[in-house]
Amino acid sequence: MKKLIWSFVFVLGFFLLPFTTTHAAENDQQLIKEIKEIVKDTYVGTINGNLEKATSISEIMDMLDPYSTYFTKQEFENYMNSINLSTIGIGVVIEEHEDGIHILQVIEGSGAFEAGVQAGDIIIGVDGESIIGRSTQEASSLLIGNEGTKVEVTLKNSDSSKTTKTITRKKFTLPNVQTDLLFGNVGYISLASFSEDGAQLVKNALIDLKKRGATSFILDLQNNGGGYVTTAEELTGLFQSAKVAYLLEEAHNSYTIPAVQQDTKFPKDTRILVNRYSASASEMLSASLKDQKAAILYGETTYGKGAMQGFYTLQDGSYLKLTVGKFTGPAGHTIHEVGVKPNVQTTTAPIFQAHYDALKEKYPKYKQLSTVKNIADTQKFTVKIPAGLTSQIAKSNIQLAALGAKEVPVAVKIEGRTLTVTPKSALSPNQEYMLLIHPKSKDQKGYYQHIRISN
């Protein structure tokens, strides 16, 4: 019986992985026999066919769930790199643009960085081939390649000039954790993947934000496709009342897996952001925190992959990734093909409501005014204030916070019950804000209001 070497809950690849099954191994009867034995002993799920009659590796894989896969050595290395956000390419983060492919970020130390490529440049050609109108997937397939090889990239610069640079492909790693200190001393941490060091990166970010003055936190797991199970166990241990990481059902046994307790903790009012692409390990952590009331979930119902995969090293050095268990949160609610429903479902970016609620908790004695929706004028807006409040307002005591971001400097004019707020720079379409009206004295009431700008 082959030893299980790693357990993963991962579904959405961050990079394009050029997998090509090795045909030499496809019909290796000894290898096929070995895979059959592992499947019969440890696979959890329906086998759609007669396993004993299968004569090739691909035939076996077709009988199993979509998360069970055979990897050659190279494919396995590519897969592991994707979890740890490492790949070989020119070293840029990109998005589609009407003029080509827009560069959002240039990774320090990458080939693009060394060639002088700038964030904001637009890629319009690769090796003499136009990529205007192409998808990011198509562009990525041209930009990735073997380490040390060169690619000719034509750029449209911010001043509309065009340059062509020869860039050497190098291995690079995208930042897995990003942080910010939002208005009101709300610490924001986003985690892109449950990499091997993911829990330590989040822990370091938590400690750093506390030093910078953060008193409440938002952890963003949107679009996080999962990764190492051990990372989920360690992350669960960062939350005060979370004792159990998950419940696991394997082929022959069931287990209660404890959280790996940490010496630094998130506060109990921490908010977790999830969406339909939060999958696997993200769902494992989210379900655990929701079930144990260790955090508050915001966003959409998650992807719905409650299956755990294990890796087995085969006799020729290749690997079998196999579904070996189904997991749930401590309450036992099904995750697989169902997902995790957040405590607070949102129809706009969940960080808006999460930040708004975090700020509300900082002003428990303030009164909430009716939400102002669909404001079309980004240069200024007006709100009606309660009768009798005019005398309590000082212009210097009014603040406007961009939700998910910082304070917006404003000028304020008061005429009767009408409060006119003019920001120093135009407000952003589809952005949400919080207007805070602080009292002149402690014996007076403060107010806050949710402001939504239309497109």
Secondary structure, DSSP 8 states (H G I E B T S, - for coil): ---EEEEEEE---SS-------HHHHT-HHHHHHHHHHHHHH--S---S-GGG--SHHHHHHHS-TT-EEE-HHHHHHHHHHHTTEEEES-EEEEEETTEEEEEEE-TTSHHHHTT--TT-EEEEETTEE-TT--HHHHHHHH--STT-EEEEEEE-TTS-EEEEEEE-EEEE--SEEEEEETTTEEEEEE--B-TTHHHHHHHHHHHHHHTT--EEEEE-TT--EEEHHHHHHHHTTBTT--EEEEEEESS-EEEEE----SS-B-TT-EEEE-TT--THHHHHHHHHHHTTSSEEEES------EEEEEEE-TTS-EEEEEEEEEE-TT----TTT----SEE-SS-HHHHHHHHHHHHH-TTSEE---EEEE--SS-EEEE--TT-GGG--GGGEEEEETTS-EE-EEEEEETTEEEEEESS---TT-EEEEEE--SSTTS--EEEEEEE--
